Amino acid sequence: MKVRNTKPVIVAGGGIGGLAAALALARKGWRSVVLEQAPQFGEIGAGIQLAPNAWHALDALGVGALVKKEAVFVEHLFMFDGVSGEKVIDIPLDKRFARRFGNPYAVTHRADIHGSLLDGCKALPGLIELRTSTRVTGFEQDDSSVRVKTGNGAIDGTALVAADGGRSVIREKIVGDPLPPVTGHMCYRAVLNIADVPKDLRLPAATLWAAHNAHIVHYPLRGWKLFNLVATIIGKHTSGGHNELAMPEEVLPFFSHYCEKPTKLMRTPKEFRRWMLLYRQPVDNWIQGRVALLGDAAHFMLQYMAQGAAMAMEDAVCLGACADAAGGHFEKAFREYQKARIAWMTSFSSPAAMPCAVGPTTLAAFQVPLTVPGLAGQDGVPAGPLPRFEQMNTMMPPLTARRPRCRCACCTGVIKPEYVTV
């Protein structure tokens, strides 16, 4: 492919959003340099759920087939009452689901998505340069270029895409809002060998157990070799909780009100990793001239929609399409990118729009419009509108749902009345 720019687009951050941005630009002929502050490219984290809209973005980036090699295509989404053990919701994920939404639902390891994006970038050395140990500290710009300041000196480019995460240095200069607040929502994560998991919980499903101020999510990973366990609580915490060690004696008391089956699973890990969940309030501007925010730098989200990575990849596909349409006029391209994405992301990432923290995170992703501004019609993405979750009962068998015994908002408010049978 012919390179369309002399000075590269500089991408700050080599995570899922940054690599996706580089790939999206490269697929339209734009050369970029990805700057990663770590000594090597890699992804921290464990399991991730991929709703159909995430697959649309991965297909548009040309790496969908790579990610599918290690993904597990679960057969159901389950929600159980964590106290009584009752099944509350069962959403089948059979061929009708994939046909209806244009792609399947799956779970995988974050590292497998990141690795596939990285392989895609490495396959285009003439269009994408990857640099490690390069921490972006700021930028300057004029009418024709951007100078990006790093710990290793300055780099000149035609534009800057800031995919440098929820504590973005670039966002600080564009938006200037406070750092993400401590939310009181704490996650405890563990990845288990499948052989260590109780047999009655080795379900071909993304499963959620919900109860007061706590919930548990689990599903298989990597061809059923591994098992992802995420337990979330709400309370007052003194730790910032960024990938810190937590022992079972800290975690288990938070789930003492749970019934035996999920409790047995929670006793399995010998240790957990502790994460404090953070978010940013939505803002009305992500751009400044030739500089644009993307992914968590633009819209740092809580985990409850299971959509953070998907939104970053959608941003990337949209940005690539806007750069292509603007023909190298990146100020115009970024204005169009923001116009296409910001209203949707503001309504979607606002904490007020989130389901309750102990509601069915695995179910909430289906409330996302699966064709969103800037994505429809791109490579590998259906051009026509795809349905929202609330319309699913017109094409799918009725959901198996029972009203949980607990009447708190976290257990009842997230279930739409038309799906509930008493």
C-alpha positions as CSV (number, residue, x, y, z in Angstrom):
1,M,0.0,0.0,0.0
2,K,1.3,3.5,-0.9
3,V,2.2,5.6,2.1
4,R,0.1,8.8,2.1
5,N,2.1,10.9,4.7
6,T,5.7,12.0,5.0
7,K,5.7,12.8,8.7
8,P,4.1,10.0,10.8
9,V,1.0,10.2,12.9
10,I,2.3,9.7,16.4
11,V,0.3,7.4,18.7
12,A,0.9,7.7,22.4
13,G,0.4,4.4,24.1
14,G,0.8,0.8,23.0
15,G,-2.2,-0.8,24.6
16,I,-5.3,-2.1,22.8
17,G,-6.4,1.4,21.8
18,G,-3.1,2.6,20.6
19,L,-2.3,-0.5,18.5
20,A,-5.9,-0.5,17.1
21,A,-5.4,3.2,16.1
22,A,-2.1,2.4,14.3
23,L,-3.7,-0.5,12.4
24,A,-6.8,1.5,11.5
25,L,-4.6,4.3,10.1
26,A,-2.3,1.9,8.3
27,R,-5.3,0.2,6.6
28,K,-6.0,3.5,5.0
29,G,-2.4,4.2,4.0
30,W,-1.3,6.4,6.9
31,R,2.1,5.8,8.5
32,S,2.4,6.0,12.3
33,V,4.9,5.6,15.1
34,V,3.5,4.0,18.3
35,L,5.3,5.1,21.5
36,E,5.0,2.7,24.5
37,Q,6.5,3.7,27.8
38,A,7.1,0.1,29.0
39,P,10.2,-1.8,28.0
40,Q,8.1,-4.1,25.9
41,F,4.6,-4.2,24.4
42,G,2.3,-6.2,26.6
43,E,-1.2,-6.2,28.2
44,I,-2.0,-6.3,32.0
45,G,-5.2,-8.0,32.9
46,A,-7.0,-11.3,32.4
47,G,-10.3,-12.2,30.8
48,I,-12.4,-10.0,28.6
49,Q,-15.9,-10.4,27.1
50,L,-16.4,-9.7,23.4
51,A,-19.9,-8.8,22.3
52,P,-20.7,-8.6,18.6
53,N,-19.8,-5.0,18.3
54,A,-16.2,-5.8,19.5
55,W,-15.9,-8.4,16.7
56,H,-17.1,-5.9,14.2
57,A,-14.2,-3.7,15.1
58,L,-11.7,-6.5,15.2
59,D,-12.8,-7.6,11.7
60,A,-12.5,-4.0,10.5
61,L,-8.9,-4.0,11.8
62,G,-8.1,-7.2,10.0
63,V,-7.4,-9.3,13.1
64,G,-10.7,-10.9,13.9
65,A,-9.6,-14.3,12.7
66,L,-6.5,-14.2,14.9
67,V,-8.4,-13.4,18.0
68,K,-10.9,-16.1,17.3
69,K,-8.2,-18.8,17.5
70,E,-8.0,-18.6,21.3
71,A,-11.4,-17.2,22.1
72,V,-14.1,-19.4,23.7
73,F,-17.5,-19.0,22.2
74,V,-19.8,-19.4,25.2
75,E,-23.2,-20.9,24.8
76,H,-25.1,-18.9,27.3
77,L,-25.2,-15.8,29.5
78,F,-26.3,-16.8,33.0
79,M,-27.3,-14.7,36.0
80,F,-27.8,-16.4,39.3
81,D,-29.0,-15.1,42.7
82,G,-25.9,-15.3,44.7
83,V,-27.8,-15.8,48.0
84,S,-30.4,-18.4,47.0
85,G,-28.6,-19.9,44.0
86,E,-31.7,-19.5,41.8
87,K,-31.2,-18.9,38.0
88,V,-32.5,-15.5,37.2
89,I,-31.6,-15.1,33.5
90,D,-30.5,-17.4,30.7
91,I,-29.7,-15.9,27.3
92,P,-28.8,-18.4,24.7
93,L,-25.9,-17.6,22.3
94,D,-26.6,-20.0,19.5
95,K,-26.4,-19.5,15.8
96,R,-29.6,-17.4,15.8
97,F,-27.8,-14.9,18.1
98,A,-24.8,-14.6,15.7
99,R,-27.0,-14.3,12.7
100,R,-29.2,-11.6,14.4
101,F,-26.3,-9.5,15.6
102,G,-23.8,-10.1,12.8
103,N,-21.2,-11.7,15.0
104,P,-21.0,-14.1,17.9
105,Y,-20.4,-13.5,21.6
106,A,-17.1,-14.8,23.1
107,V,-14.7,-14.5,26.0
108,T,-10.9,-14.4,25.7
109,H,-7.8,-13.2,27.4
110,R,-6.9,-9.5,27.1
111,A,-3.3,-10.6,26.1
112,D,-4.7,-12.5,23.1
113,I,-6.5,-9.4,21.8
114,H,-3.4,-7.3,22.4
115,G,-1.1,-9.9,20.9
116,S,-3.2,-10.2,17.7
117,L,-3.2,-6.4,17.3
118,L,0.5,-6.3,17.9
119,D,1.0,-9.1,15.3
120,G,-1.1,-7.1,12.8
121,C,1.1,-4.0,13.4
122,K,4.3,-6.0,13.0
123,A,3.1,-7.3,9.7
124,L,3.1,-3.7,8.3
125,P,6.6,-2.5,9.0
126,G,6.5,0.1,6.2
127,L,3.4,1.7,7.8
128,I,3.8,1.2,11.6
129,E,6.9,1.7,13.7
130,L,6.8,0.4,17.2
131,R,9.0,2.0,19.9
132,T,9.3,0.9,23.5
133,S,10.7,2.7,26.6
134,T,9.4,6.0,25.3
135,R,7.2,7.9,27.7
136,V,5.2,10.8,26.3
137,T,5.4,13.9,28.5
138,G,3.7,16.6,26.5
139,F,3.3,18.2,23.0
140,E,3.5,21.4,21.0
141,Q,1.8,22.1,17.7
142,D,1.6,24.6,14.9
143,D,-0.6,24.7,11.8
144,S,1.2,21.9,10.0
145,S,2.8,19.5,12.6
146,V,3.0,18.3,16.1
147,R,6.1,18.0,18.3
148,V,5.7,15.3,20.9
149,K,7.9,15.5,24.0
150,T,9.2,12.3,25.4
151,G,11.7,11.2,28.1
152,N,14.1,10.5,25.2
153,G,13.7,13.7,23.3
154,A,11.2,15.2,20.9
155,I,9.5,13.5,17.9
156,D,7.9,15.5,15.0
157,G,4.7,14.2,13.4
158,T,1.8,15.3,11.3
159,A,-0.7,14.5,14.2
160,L,-0.9,13.0,17.6
161,V,-3.4,10.3,18.8
162,A,-3.4,10.0,22.6
163,A,-4.2,6.5,23.6
164,D,-2.2,6.8,26.9
165,G,-4.9,5.5,29.2
166,G,-7.1,6.8,32.0
167,R,-4.4,8.9,33.5
168,S,-3.5,10.4,30.1
169,V,-0.8,13.1,30.1
170,I,-2.2,14.4,26.9
171,R,-5.7,14.7,28.3
172,E,-4.4,16.8,31.1
173,K,-3.3,19.4,28.6
174,I,-6.5,19.2,26.4
175,V,-9.1,18.8,29.1
176,G,-7.4,19.6,32.4
177,D,-9.9,17.7,34.6
178,P,-9.0,16.0,37.9
179,L,-7.5,12.6,38.1
180,P,-10.0,9.7,38.3
181,P,-11.7,9.6,41.7
182,V,-11.5,6.6,44.0
183,T,-14.9,4.9,43.4
184,G,-15.1,2.4,46.3
185,H,-15.7,-0.3,43.7
186,M,-13.0,-2.9,44.1
187,C,-12.3,-5.9,41.9
188,Y,-10.5,-9.1,42.9
189,R,-9.3,-11.1,39.9
190,A,-7.8,-14.6,39.5
191,V,-7.0,-16.8,36.6
192,L,-7.2,-20.5,37.4
193,N,-6.3,-23.7,35.7
194,I,-9.5,-25.3,34.6
195,A,-8.7,-28.6,36.4
196,D,-8.8,-26.7,39.7
197,V,-12.3,-25.4,39.1
198,P,-15.2,-27.3,40.7
199,K,-16.8,-29.4,37.9
200,D,-20.3,-28.1,38.5
201,L,-19.1,-24.6,37.7
202,R,-17.2,-25.4,34.5
203,L,-20.1,-23.9,32.5
204,P,-20.0,-23.0,28.8
205,A,-21.2,-19.6,29.7
206,A,-20.3,-16.1,31.0
207,T,-21.9,-16.4,34.4
208,L,-22.8,-13.8,37.0
209,W,-23.8,-14.3,40.7
210,A,-25.4,-11.1,42.1
211,A,-26.1,-10.2,45.7
212,H,-26.0,-7.1,47.8
213,N,-22.9,-4.9,47.3
214,A,-21.0,-7.7,45.6
215,H,-21.0,-9.8,42.5
216,I,-19.0,-12.6,40.9
217,V,-18.3,-13.2,37.2
218,H,-16.6,-16.2,35.7
219,Y,-16.0,-17.9,32.4
220,P,-13.5,-20.2,30.6
221,L,-10.5,-19.0,28.7
222,R,-8.0,-20.2,26.1
223,G,-9.8,-23.2,24.8
224,W,-10.9,-24.3,28.2
225,K,-7.4,-24.4,29.6
226,L,-7.9,-21.5,32.0
227,F,-10.8,-20.0,34.0
228,N,-11.3,-16.3,34.7
229,L,-12.8,-15.2,38.0
230,V,-13.7,-11.6,38.9
231,A,-15.3,-10.7,42.2
232,T,-16.4,-7.1,42.7
233,I,-17.5,-5.4,45.9
234,I,-18.6,-1.9,46.9
235,G,-17.3,-0.2,50.1
236,K,-14.7,2.0,51.6
237,H,-11.2,1.1,50.6
238,T,-7.9,2.8,51.4
239,S,-5.9,1.1,48.6
240,G,-5.7,2.4,45.1
241,G,-5.7,-1.2,44.1
242,H,-3.7,-1.3,40.9
243,N,-2.8,-4.9,40.3
244,E,-1.9,-5.5,44.0
245,L,-1.7,-8.8,45.7
246,A,-4.7,-9.8,47.9
247,M,-4.9,-13.0,49.9
248,P,-8.1,-15.1,50.3
249,E,-8.5,-14.0,54.0
250,E,-9.1,-10.5,52.7
251,V,-11.5,-11.4,50.0
252,L,-13.7,-14.2,51.3
253,P,-15.4,-12.2,54.1
254,F,-17.0,-9.9,51.5
255,F,-18.9,-12.9,50.1
256,S,-20.0,-14.5,53.4
257,H,-23.6,-14.0,52.4
258,Y,-23.3,-16.1,49.3
259,C,-24.6,-19.6,48.9
260,E,-22.3,-22.6,48.8
261,K,-21.7,-23.0,45.0
262,P,-20.1,-19.6,44.3
263,T,-18.4,-19.6,47.7
264,K,-16.7,-22.9,46.8
265,L,-15.3,-21.3,43.7
266,M,-14.1,-18.2,45.7
267,R,-12.1,-20.6,48.0
268,T,-10.2,-22.0,45.0
269,P,-7.6,-19.3,44.3
270,K,-4.5,-19.2,46.5
271,E,-4.3,-15.5,45.8
272,F,-6.1,-12.6,44.0
273,R,-5.0,-9.4,42.3
274,R,-6.7,-6.3,43.7
275,W,-7.9,-3.5,41.3
276,M,-9.7,-0.3,42.3
277,L,-12.2,0.6,39.5
278,L,-11.9,4.1,38.2
279,Y,-13.6,6.3,35.7
280,R,-13.6,9.8,34.2
281,Q,-16.7,12.1,34.0
282,P,-17.7,12.6,30.3
283,V,-16.4,15.8,28.7
284,D,-17.5,17.7,25.6
285,N,-14.2,17.9,23.9
286,W,-11.5,15.4,23.0
287,I,-9.4,17.3,20.5
288,Q,-7.1,20.2,20.1
289,G,-6.0,21.0,16.6
290,R,-3.9,18.0,15.4
291,V,-4.3,16.1,18.6
292,A,-7.1,13.7,19.6
293,L,-7.8,11.5,22.6
294,L,-8.9,7.9,22.1
295,G,-10.1,5.0,24.3
296,D,-9.6,5.4,28.0
297,A,-7.9,8.7,27.5
298,A,-11.1,10.1,26.1
299,H,-13.8,8.1,28.0
300,F,-12.4,6.1,30.9
301,M,-15.3,3.7,31.9
302,L,-16.3,1.5,34.7
303,Q,-16.3,-2.2,33.8
304,Y,-20.0,-2.8,34.1
305,M,-20.9,-2.7,30.4
306,A,-18.0,-5.0,29.5
307,Q,-17.2,-2.6,26.7
308,G,-14.1,-0.6,27.4
309,A,-11.8,-2.4,24.9
310,A,-14.6,-2.5,22.3
311,M,-15.1,1.2,22.6
312,A,-11.4,1.9,22.1
313,M,-11.3,-0.3,19.0
314,E,-14.5,1.4,17.6
315,D,-12.8,4.8,18.2
316,A,-9.8,3.5,16.2
317,V,-11.8,2.3,13.3
318,C,-13.8,5.6,13.2
319,L,-10.6,7.7,13.4
320,G,-9.0,5.8,10.5
321,A,-12.1,6.3,8.4
322,C,-12.2,10.0,9.2
323,A,-8.5,10.4,8.3
324,D,-9.1,8.7,5.0
325,A,-12.1,10.8,4.2
326,A,-10.3,14.0,5.1
327,G,-7.4,13.1,2.8
328,G,-4.7,14.0,5.4
329,H,-6.3,17.1,6.8
330,F,-6.0,15.8,10.4
331,E,-7.7,18.8,12.1
332,K,-10.8,18.2,10.0
333,A,-10.4,14.4,10.5
334,F,-10.3,14.8,14.2
335,R,-13.4,17.1,14.2
336,E,-15.3,14.5,12.3
337,Y,-14.1,11.7,14.6
338,Q,-15.2,13.6,17.6
339,K,-18.6,14.5,16.0
340,A,-19.2,10.8,15.2
341,R,-18.2,9.4,18.6
342,I,-18.5,11.9,21.5
343,A,-22.3,12.1,21.9
344,W,-22.6,8.3,21.9
345,M,-19.8,7.8,24.3
346,T,-21.0,10.6,26.6
347,S,-24.4,8.8,27.0
348,F,-22.7,5.4,27.3
349,S,-19.8,6.1,29.6
350,S,-21.6,8.4,32.1
351,P,-21.8,6.7,35.5
352,A,-25.5,7.6,35.6
353,A,-26.0,5.5,32.5
354,M,-24.3,2.5,34.0
355,P,-26.2,-0.4,35.4
356,C,-25.9,-1.0,39.1
357,A,-22.5,-2.3,40.1
358,V,-24.0,-5.6,41.2
359,G,-26.3,-5.9,38.1
360,P,-25.6,-8.4,35.3
361,T,-22.4,-7.0,33.7
362,T,-22.4,-9.9,31.3
363,L,-25.9,-8.9,30.1
364,A,-25.5,-5.2,29.9
365,A,-23.3,-5.2,26.8
366,F,-26.3,-6.2,24.7
367,Q,-27.9,-2.8,25.4
368,V,-25.2,-1.3,23.1
369,P,-26.2,-0.4,19.6
370,L,-24.1,-2.9,17.6
371,T,-23.7,-0.4,14.7
372,V,-22.5,2.9,16.0
373,P,-21.3,6.1,14.4
374,G,-18.1,5.7,12.5
375,L,-18.1,1.9,12.4
376,A,-20.9,0.8,10.1
377,G,-19.8,0.0,6.6
378,Q,-16.1,-0.2,7.4
379,D,-14.1,-3.2,6.3
380,G,-15.6,-6.3,7.7
381,V,-18.5,-4.5,9.3
382,P,-22.1,-4.8,8.2
383,A,-23.3,-1.6,6.5
384,G,-26.9,-1.8,7.6
385,P,-28.3,-1.1,11.1
386,L,-28.1,-4.0,13.6
387,P,-30.6,-4.5,16.3
388,R,-30.4,-3.4,19.9
389,F,-30.7,-5.9,22.8
390,E,-34.1,-4.7,23.8
391,Q,-35.4,-5.9,20.4
392,M,-33.9,-9.3,20.7
393,N,-37.0,-11.1,21.8
394,T,-38.5,-10.5,18.3
395,M,-36.0,-13.0,16.9
396,M,-34.9,-15.0,19.8
397,P,-36.7,-17.5,22.0
398,P,-38.1,-16.0,25.2
399,L,-35.5,-15.4,27.9
400,T,-35.7,-17.7,30.9
401,A,-35.9,-15.2,33.7
402,R,-37.2,-15.4,37.3
403,R,-37.5,-12.5,39.6
404,P,-34.9,-12.9,42.3
405,R,-35.8,-13.1,45.9
406,C,-33.8,-10.1,46.8
407,R,-35.8,-6.9,46.0
408,C,-33.0,-4.4,46.0
409,A,-32.5,-2.3,42.9
410,C,-29.3,-4.1,42.1
411,C,-31.2,-7.3,41.6
412,T,-34.4,-6.1,40.1
413,G,-33.7,-2.8,38.3
414,V,-31.5,-4.3,35.6
415,I,-34.1,-6.7,34.3
416,K,-36.4,-5.2,31.7
417,P,-40.1,-6.0,32.6
418,E,-40.8,-7.6,29.3
419,Y,-38.2,-10.3,30.0
420,V,-39.4,-11.1,33.6
421,T,-41.7,-13.9,34.6
422,V,-42.8,-14.2,38.2
